[in-house]
């Protein structure tokens, strides 16, 4: 498991280095009217053209699948990975996960006969190459390092799938909730937070997870150290030196806050732990951002009143949604899998951040991307 996790992290680091492509003036015009044919350059520098709206879409990571669902395009999706199992209608789709439960099966993807494949930044180069060699159109995304990156990813997926108008609504919903959290926590004391993934890996400040921590009124304690990659493996000494006040953990982990060195930090000694559903903590997609930010805010600052925005309150016609009266007046489900567990809950944390990294957390990281 340690070797596999190390390999996954290496893949993630390399994938994150892929430059973001820039579309030309023609693509920009098409972006505005959502017409086809549509030509665009992806994060790998590859130019793709969609002659018409894709009727058959296969997603190689759960965040892309979730985004298509939020945009109202779930009926177009024919192939998904196992980590998208929380989405309504998942069982009706074809799994393209490899038979060993890890990675992607090129044969299964080809078998879905997709018009378009949406691939995460962490997709293996040989997988993407094999799909393209088979004549399949693949759009590969760059790593999401900020919440703005998630917004741009949502807009791009909408453009690729023919749901441009829906992206306006979805992004407004996400941005309104992020702004609600920032406003509510603007004048409160910000706890230092650390998100341990497992095997010494942690989320750095240049990740969308850290951006959610900041928006929720916390401070990523790893910012005190000079790490450049998004998910570095740090020593026990560094974790003890960082000494976070709060540990952020995912819902499928094995109780990292009870293990050393985390148990010896201020957070571990005070049982100051905020548990977030893995699917929402680790996936750069609209629903994930909304639910994770809501629950982090309530976990970091349980006494702060926040007016969040329900999905039903946002429409394309209303550019600025009206916030709900209280944080509990939400249209989304509030099952235990979507709520935070704080300080004295005693619940075990979980799993999940970048398609390759987070799937291991259950596998530790593969559910993230």
Buried (B, 14 or more C-beta within 10 A) or exposed (E): EEEEBEEBBEBBBEBBEBEBBEBEEEBEEBBEEBEBEBBBBBBBEBEBEBEEBBEBBBBBBBBBBBBBBBBBBBEBBBBBBBBBBBBEEBEEBBBBBBEEEBBBBBEBBBBBEBBBBBBBBBBBEEBBEBBBEEEBBBBBBBBBBBBEBBBBBBBBBBBBBBBBEBBBBBBBBBBBBBBBBBEBBEEEEBBBBBBBBBBBBBBBBBBBBBBBBBBBBBBBBBBEBEBEBBBBBBEEEBBEBBBBBBBBBBBBBBBBBBBEBBBBBBBBEBBBBBBBBBBBBBBBBBBBBBBBBBBBBBBBBEEBEBBBBBBEBBEEEEEEBEBBEEBEEBEBEEEEBBBBBBBEEEBBBBBBBBBBBBBBBBBBBBBBB
